[in-house]
Amino acid sequence: MRSRLSVTNSEKMLRALEQQDLDLAQEYFLEAIRKDDDGTLYDLGLYLESLGFYDHAREIFLQLVSEFPELYLNLAQIANEDGEVEKAFTYLDQFSEDSPFYLEALVVKADLYQSEGLADVAREKLLEALALSDEPILIFGLAELDMELGNFPEAIQGYAQLDNREIYEETGVSTYQRIGLAYASLGKFEAAIEFLEKAVELEYDDQTVYELATLLFEQEEYQKANLYFKQLDTINPDFEGYEYAYAQSLHAEHRLEEALAMLEKGLAKNEFDQTLLLLASQYAYENHDRQAAESYLLKARESAEDLDEISLRLSNLYLEQERFEDVVALASEELENVLARWNIAKAYQAIEDTDRALVLFDQLKEDLAENPEFLLDLIEVLRQEGALSEAKIWAGHYLNLVPDDMAMQEFYYQED
């Protein structure tokens, strides 16, 4: 009989691990699986699994599983961690319907199917589990799957059966928050706001506050939205991405300077954030700061994958300031935005580079033939080039769109 003061090989292995002596730990592990009793090995396997030593845990579990069949659950989890999903299901199939571990095996199968993107099959497994037990955590799991699948009425029904406090303590999830999001997805925004406010009242959560503030903003309740955005900004200014929506909500209340300051706060975290830079440029323009508006756009251009939107905004800004050379400098073969290319055509026309202007106008005719303002520019450049016959053809088309334009009527009916 072993002395009460004797130390098992399992304990020696764990001490070696604490001292980060992996070689010594491996030696004691090999001794443990040969000499330690099954109960000691069982505990060692569970502990090693919790530390992420899956190979060692697997070796122990395979040695013990005939005596402790519940270890097939652990073997399945380890197989899944190793990316061996089929093997995981093989382990779980070892449990028959009369096994005391069958219910838990169904839950693990549901988790595996969900991780494989098969939420419908996962739902079937949870329904089978719920036929055997009405444990709240199973009802919660089914409601979570219904949320993922877009079954929002079913999700609401499931969450409503649960005690919010108990579920929050067990999972860290507020059922009120989930019900609020489900109602929002159904377009029932008043109910959504009510449940999200209840969730925040009971347990502050950054994500829930952000969702509530954003929803209030979308419902044009800007004052309330800004109160919650302010709360988030005060408690956790490191929360990712809130500055964009907060700035829009401040802007909706005509608090332009504060909106710009909030965008700058976001840009301090990521100076190349495209959405923040474009919105900052827009607000700077509204604030009559053309230089800042341009600076934001040029900054965005440094890292943009698609330059079309930025080129359009820059070309609008430059045209307004009659900076025609800067407009034409935006021209490139990759530019596809028709409005930006139209601006470039206008700039060529303004600097009397009619040949290049005509080339662009000709390329744009198909896309902008129903735009009266474009037709006016096209007709003007054709007249400048002396192409009066073609100009009159387009004048006729223009008059179909704007029949009351007397000046165009005069040109159209004028004899050559």
N, C-alpha and C positions, 0 to 999 in steps of 0.2 A: 504493500500500500504506500502511495506517495506521501511524503512528509508534507504537513500543512505549510511548511516554509519553502518547499521546493517551487521552482519557477518553471512553467511550461515553456516548450519551444515557441509556442505562439506568442507568449509574453515577451520572450527574448527577441523575437522578430520585430515586435512593435517597438521595443526599446531601441533596437538598431535603426529602425526607420526614423524615430525621433531624433537620433544622432546623425541622420542622413548617411549612414553607412549601408549602402544598398547591397554591397557584396556580402557583408555579414548577415544582413536581413535575408538574403536569398539562401544562405546556408541554413539558417534557423527555419526558414520556410520548408525546405526539403526534409529537415528533421521532423517538423511539426506534422506534415502529412503522413509520415511513417509511424510516429510514436504517440502523438497527442490523441486524447479520446475524442469521440465524435461530437460531443457537446461543445468542447473547446474549439474544435475545428469549425463547427457551425458558426460560432460567434466570430471567429477570426475571418471567415469568408464574408460575412455580412459587413464587418468593419472594413476589410480591404475593398469590397465593392463600393462602399461609401466614399473611400479615398480615391477611387478611380483605378485601382489596381485590378483591372478586369481579368487579365490572364490568370493571375493567381487565384482570384475568387472563383473563376470558372473551374479551375482544376480541383478546388476543394468541393464545389457544388456537385461536379460530376462524380466525385468519389462518394458523396453522401446522399445523392438524390434517390437512390433505391430505398433508403431508410426514411428520408424526409422529402416526400414527393412535392411539397410546396416549393422546393427549390427550383422546380421547372419554371416557376414565375421569374425567379432571379436570372436563370439561364436565358430566358426569353429576352429579358431587358438587356442583358449583356450582349446577346447576339444582335439585337437592334442597334445598340451603341456601336457595334463593329460593322454595321451596314449589312448584316446577314439577316435580312427580314424573313426570308423563307424559312431559315433555321429557327427563327423566333417563333413563327407560327407552328412549326413542327413540335417545339417544346410545349406550346400551349395546348396543342391537340392531345397531349397525354392525359388531360383531365376529362373524365367522363361526366355526364350530367349528374350522376349521383355523388360526385366528389365534393367534399366540403370546400374545395378551392375552385370549383367551377365558376362561381360568381365572379371571383377576382380575375380568373382567366378571361372571362368575357370582357371585363373592364379593360384589361391590358390589350386584348385584341382590338377593342374600340380605339384605344390610343394609337395602336400601330396603324390601323386603317386610316385614321385621321392624319397621321404624320405622312402617310403615303398619298394624301390628297383624295382619299376615298371616303369623304364625309358621309355620303348616303349609307355606305356599308357600315361605317362606324355607328351611325344612328340606329341601324337595325340591331347591332350587338347590344347597345345600351337599352333598347326597348326590351330585348330578351332578358337582360339583367334586371330591369325594373319589374318584370313579371315574377322574379324570384325575391326581390327586396325593394322596399320603398325608401331606402336610405336617402336622406337629403342630398348627399354628394352626388348620387346617381341622377336625381332630378336636375341638379345643377348642371351636371355634365351634358345631359340631353338638351337643356335650354341653351347652353353654350354652342352645341352643334347646330341647333335650330337657328341661332343668330348667324353662324357661319354660312348656313345654307339659305339664308334669307327667309326662313319661316318665322316671320316676326310675331304674328299672333300666337303661334304655339310657344315661342320663346317667352313672351310676356306671361302666358298662362303658367309656364313652368316656374319662372322666377317668382311669380306671385304666391306660389305655394310655400316658399322658403322663408325662414327667419333671417332677415338681412344681417343682423349682428352675428349670428352663428356662422353664416357662410363667409362673412368678411373676416372673422377671426381665423377660419380654416383656410381660406383661399386668397385673402387680400382683395377680393372683388366685391363691390357693392351691387346688390341686386337692384337697388333703386337706379343706379347709374345705367345698368344694362337695360332696364325697362325704359328709361328715358331715351336711350339710343334707339331702341326698337320702335318706340312711338315716333321718333324723328324720322326713321326710315319709312314709316307708314304715312308720313306727312301730317301727323297729328302733333303739331308743334306745341300747342298749349299744354297738352298732357306731358310732352317730352320735357318742357321747361320745368314743369311742376316736379317731376321725379328727379331731374338733375339737381334742382335746388335743394330737394330733400336729401339727396346723397351728399351734397357739399355741407349741408347743415349738420349732418350726423358725423361725417368723417371727411375732413379736408383732404382733397387729392388734386394735385396739379393738373393731371389730364382731364379730370371731370370738370374742373373750373374752366379750363380752356374750351372744352366741348360746349359748356353752358354759355360762355361768353360769345363763342362763335355763332351758336344757334340764335342767341338774342340779337347779334349783329345782323344775321341773315333775315331775321324777322323785323328789322328796322327799329328795334328797341335799343337805340344807341346808348342812351344814358345808363341803363342797367348793364348793358354789355361792357361799357367802359369801367364800371365799378368792379366787375369781376376781372377784367383784364388788368386793372390797377392792382387788385389783390394778388394776382399771379405775378405781376411785375415786381411787387414788393417782397413777396415771400420767396419766390424762386426766379430771379432774373436770368438764371442759366437755363431755364426751360426752353427747349429747342423750337424755334419757328413761330413763336407767338407774336413777334413784333410786326409781321406783315398784316395780320388780321387786326391787331390793335391799332396800327396806323390808319387802316381803312376806316375803322370805327370812329377814331378821333376826327378824321377828315369829314366823316358824315355829319359830325356836330360842328363843322366849320372851325375846328381847332387845328389849323394848318401848320403852325409852327411846332406844336406838340407832336403832330403826325410825322413831320420831318425829323424831329429829335428822336422819335421812336425808331424810325428807319435807320438813322445813324447808329443807334444802339445795336440794332441787328447787324449792321455792316461792320461794327467793331468786332463781332464774332466771326464773320465771314465776309471779307471785303469784296469778294467776287460773286456774291449771291445775286443771280440775274433778276429774280423777281423783285428783290428789294431795290436794286439799282434802277430798274425801269420805273418802279413806282416813285422812287425818290426823284427821278428826273421829271416825271409828270407833276409832282407836287411842287418842285422847285420852279417849274415853268408857271404854274398857277400863282406862285408867290412872286412872280415877275423877276425871278433870278435866272436869266437866260444862261449866264456863264456856268452856274451850278448845274442847270439842266443838261448842258452839253458835257460837263465833266463826268456826270454820272453815266451818260451814254457811252462816252469814250472808255470809261472804266469797264463797263459791261462788255464792250467790244473786245477787250483784251483776252477774255476767256470764253466768249460765246461760241457755241458749236454752229448755231444758225444765226447768220448776220442779218437776215431779211428784216425782222422787226426793228432792230437797232438802226439799220440803214434808212428805213422809212422815217423813223422819228428824227434822226439827224438831218435827213434831207428836208423834212418839214421845217425844222428849226433854222437851217441855213437859208432856205428859200425866203422865209419870213424876214431874215436879216439881209437879204440880197447878196449872200455870200455864194455866188454862183460857181466859182472855181472849186469851192469846198464841196458843193453838191456833185459836180461832175467827177470829182476825185473818188466818189463812192461807187462809181461804175465798175462792175466786174462781171465776168462771164457766169459766175456762180449766183449772182443776184437774181432771184425769181419773183420777188414781190412786185406786182404790176404797178402799184401806186408809187413805190420808190423809183421804179424805172420811169414812170411818167414824170416824176419830179426832176429826174436827171434830164429827160427830154426838154422840159421847160427851161432848165438851166442852160442847156446847149442853145436853145432858142434865144434866151436872154443875152448870151454872149455872142450871138449872131453866127454860131457854128451850125448853120442850117442843115448841112449835109448829115451830120451826126444826129441832129434832132429828128430829121425825116426818117432815118433808119429806125430809130426807136419808136417813133409814132407808127410807122408801118408795122413793126413787130407787135404793137399793143392794140391794134385796131380790133382784132378778133375778140380780145378779152373786154375791151372798154367801149365797144360800139354802141352800147345803150346808155352810156354816161354822157349827158349833154355838155358838161363842163369839158370833158376830154374832147368831144367833137368840136367845141369852139376853138380849143388850142390847135387841133389838127387842121381845121379849116384855115385858121390864121397862118400857120406855117406853110400850107400849100399855096395860099394867096401870095405870101412873101416870095415864094419860089416861082411864081407865075404859072402854077399848075391850076388854072382857073376851072377847067372842065372837071377835073377830079374834085376840086374844092366844092363845086356846085352839086356834084353827086352826093357828097357828104352833107352839104347844106340841106338837100332835100330830106335826107334821113334825119337830120337834126330837127327840121320843122315838123316831122311826124311826131317827135317827142315833145317839142316846144312850139306849137303852132302860132302862138301870139307874139313871137319875137319879130317885131317890125323891121329892125335893122337887117336881120337875116333874110326876111322876105324880100327886102329891097335888093340885097345882093343876089339872091337866088333868081329873081325874075329880071335882073338887069341883063340887057343884051350885051353879048361879047363884042 
